[in-house]
Amino acid sequence: MADQWWDQLRRDVIDCNLCTQCGSCVGVSQQTLAFKEDHGIMLPIRTEKSGQVPEASYRGCPARVCRYPDLNRFVFGKLPRNWLSGVVEGSFVGHAADESVRRAGASGGVISAILIHLLETKQIVGAVCLQVGKTVPYRAEPVIARTKEEILRCAQSVYSVTPVNTILETLEKEEGPLAYVGLPDQVASIRKLQQLKHPSVRNIAFILGPYMGTQMTFDAIRSFLRSHGILSEEEITRLKYRAGEWPGHLEITLKDGRVLTAEKFHYNYLIPFFMTTSSLQLPDFTNELTDISVGDAWSPKYESRRGGYSVILARSARATQVLKDMRAQNLLTLEDVHLDEALAMHGHMLDFKKRGSFIRMRWKPVAPDYGYRPTSISPARVFVEWCLRAFFAVGSLRISRWTVEHLPMGLVGPAFNLLRKIWKGMTKTTKRKGLRETEFEVCSPR
Ligand SMILES: Cc1cc2nc3c(=O)[nH]c(=O)nc-3n(C[C@H](O)[C@H](O)[C@H](O)COP(=O)(O)OP(=O)(O)OC[C@H]3O[C@@H](n4cnc5c(N)ncnc54)[C@H](O)[C@@H]3O)c2cc1C
């Protein structure tokens, strides 16, 4: 018997290489779908369970059709004034006032501090977030954190792709209200399911999310291990992607007691080799459909102060109120910053998403429908994207990955960081020129 929604999901999303691995299709599939890992890439497969894959597995998918204009109207009742940021009611830089929360976090511990506040003021009874090492030391899995301690166990960023929304399977039966933390595609899917009034998202009352530039497959960690002569991830007893002083470092503790580390900006050498296709595809950097989104406050002013600073965008009146309440109660140290200043901290990444993604989409045999696009992109900017395309294509070759694993680690990270800075310097004018002035147009459904 035909399995309509599975056939459609396969044809429109999986076979077109558009799946972002958010986890929703599996989460709402009533066990008719599962994930199978292939070289760090998680792909939905059909299980043996009889019956049809539910319609929500297809309709809730954010990979092929994810019309931001419609979703903005649904969530905020309006379109963004600024398509680089999405709807923003207030922009801030700050950190958790409690130093232990701040230090536990990836940047300023702001997401964790907000979750703790929402929990302690009984605005939520739990929060969906991601915990590394709950069952397997190196794996992240979505959990519902119901205490301050459980929230802090989930603090920090997980840079290996993890389909958080598989947890939707259990949410329908959970008591609410709940907060939810996810990446842009995961959040977009939650919003699509809320539009559909799907029971699995009924209890989600507040959505937070990190900015997301790039994400890697778990093969990045395997490659890093091989560079150190470790052949299996089963040797790992603890994995932290951003340990220690901000901006933090990758820290892997092994069964034999050794601790492997790499500075954040050195560990980034793995990005060109193991970046997910969804990082290249998604045009949403600042997690535009959340109530509050949070990134690193990359600015010499804050970096020189050290300790950890986050840039925070509040997108709804309720979100702004939560931040203001927390500031008044000395739970968050918050400085108001102009949105332009907040966006200037991430000029390169905004360009990578708001122009780069749309150029890259033109090269796809089947492009996703995000419902808007830049009205024009200069030929110089398209040329930069061709250079990046060639670079990533070389990076994805097995021989390139093999070579980098066999170069001395002490050289690779710093050399990559130097190259990154040179490239950023060389392309700064082309990439930033006109970015703020870029005009976007809403387009009709395809
Ligand atoms: C894959 C990825 C890419 C990123 N890229 C950028 C970037 O390019 N520029 C930038 O400024 N910031 C980026 N960030 C955001 C940044 O790393 C911090 O997450 C953000 O500054 C919030 O820090 P915090 O200290 O306030 O959060 P914390 O208090 O540390 O809380 C973080 C919360 O996010 C959840 N979380 C962590 N990883 C994931 C994940 N993979 N999926 C779903 N939930 C998760 C945690 O469970 C936790 O609840 C990225 C984050 C991720 C996960």
The ligand as a MOL file (V3000), in Angstrom:
LIG
                    3D

  0  0  0     0  0            999 V3000
M  V30 BEGIN CTAB
M  V30 COUNTS 53 58 0 0 0
M  V30 BEGIN ATOM
M  V30 1 C 25.6850 24.6070 16.3050 0
M  V30 2 C 25.8230 25.9890 16.8860 0
M  V30 3 C 26.3880 27.0100 16.1110 0
M  V30 4 C 26.5140 28.3080 16.6370 0
M  V30 5 N 27.0570 29.3000 15.8520 0
M  V30 6 C 27.1990 30.5510 16.3650 0
M  V30 7 C 27.8030 31.5860 15.6030 0
M  V30 8 O 28.2030 31.3760 14.4600 0
M  V30 9 N 27.9150 32.8220 16.1660 0
M  V30 10 C 27.4680 33.0820 17.4410 0
M  V30 11 O 27.5850 34.2240 17.9080 0
M  V30 12 N 26.8900 32.1160 18.1880 0
M  V30 13 C 26.7410 30.8760 17.6840 0
M  V30 14 N 26.1710 29.8860 18.4420 0
M  V30 15 C 25.6010 30.2360 19.7530 0
M  V30 16 C 26.6010 30.2030 20.8860 0
M  V30 17 O 27.4810 29.1290 20.7610 0
M  V30 18 C 25.8630 30.0740 22.2420 0
M  V30 19 O 25.0020 28.9670 22.2090 0
M  V30 20 C 25.0050 31.2860 22.5390 0
M  V30 21 O 25.8430 32.4140 22.6080 0
M  V30 22 C 24.2380 31.1130 23.8640 0
M  V30 23 O 25.1490 31.0910 24.8950 0
M  V30 24 P 24.6450 31.0820 26.4050 0
M  V30 25 O 25.8840 31.0370 27.2600 0
M  V30 26 O 23.6550 32.1680 26.6270 0
M  V30 27 O 23.8380 29.7330 26.4440 0
M  V30 28 P 23.9280 28.5480 27.5030 0
M  V30 29 O 23.5220 29.0680 28.8510 0
M  V30 30 O 25.2290 27.8510 27.3480 0
M  V30 31 O 22.7390 27.6310 26.9870 0
M  V30 32 C 22.7880 27.0580 25.7000 0
M  V30 33 C 21.5050 26.2890 25.4950 0
M  V30 34 O 21.4550 25.8560 24.1440 0
M  V30 35 C 21.1940 24.4620 24.0900 0
M  V30 36 N 21.9290 23.9160 22.9550 0
M  V30 37 C 23.2670 23.8390 22.8020 0
M  V30 38 N 23.5880 23.2860 21.6330 0
M  V30 39 C 22.4250 22.9920 21.0220 0
M  V30 40 C 22.0970 22.3810 19.7930 0
M  V30 41 N 23.0320 21.9330 18.9770 0
M  V30 42 N 20.8000 22.2120 19.4860 0
M  V30 43 C 19.8260 22.6570 20.3140 0
M  V30 44 N 20.0860 23.2430 21.5160 0
M  V30 45 C 21.3570 23.3980 21.8550 0
M  V30 46 C 21.7150 23.9190 25.4040 0
M  V30 47 O 21.0690 22.7280 25.7740 0
M  V30 48 C 21.4110 25.0600 26.3630 0
M  V30 49 O 20.1160 24.9630 26.8880 0
M  V30 50 C 26.0650 28.5740 17.9610 0
M  V30 51 C 25.5190 27.5520 18.7280 0
M  V30 52 C 25.3820 26.2610 18.2070 0
M  V30 53 C 24.7740 25.1740 19.0700 0
M  V30 END ATOM
M  V30 BEGIN BOND
M  V30 1 1 1 2
M  V30 2 1 2 3
M  V30 3 2 2 52
M  V30 4 2 3 4
M  V30 5 1 4 5
M  V30 6 1 4 50
M  V30 7 2 5 6
M  V30 8 1 6 7
M  V30 9 1 6 13
M  V30 10 2 7 8
M  V30 11 1 7 9
M  V30 12 1 9 10
M  V30 13 2 10 11
M  V30 14 1 10 12
M  V30 15 2 12 13
M  V30 16 1 13 14
M  V30 17 1 14 15
M  V30 18 1 14 50
M  V30 19 1 15 16
M  V30 20 1 16 17
M  V30 21 1 16 18
M  V30 22 1 18 19
M  V30 23 1 18 20
M  V30 24 1 20 21
M  V30 25 1 20 22
M  V30 26 1 22 23
M  V30 27 1 23 24
M  V30 28 2 24 25
M  V30 29 1 24 26
M  V30 30 1 24 27
M  V30 31 1 27 28
M  V30 32 2 28 29
M  V30 33 1 28 30
M  V30 34 1 28 31
M  V30 35 1 31 32
M  V30 36 1 32 33
M  V30 37 1 33 34
M  V30 38 1 33 48
M  V30 39 1 34 35
M  V30 40 1 35 36
M  V30 41 1 35 46
M  V30 42 1 36 37
M  V30 43 1 36 45
M  V30 44 2 37 38
M  V30 45 1 38 39
M  V30 46 1 39 40
M  V30 47 2 39 45
M  V30 48 1 40 41
M  V30 49 2 40 42
M  V30 50 1 42 43
M  V30 51 2 43 44
M  V30 52 1 44 45
M  V30 53 1 46 47
M  V30 54 1 46 48
M  V30 55 1 48 49
M  V30 56 2 50 51
M  V30 57 1 51 52
M  V30 58 1 52 53
M  V30 END BOND
M  V30 END CTAB
M  END
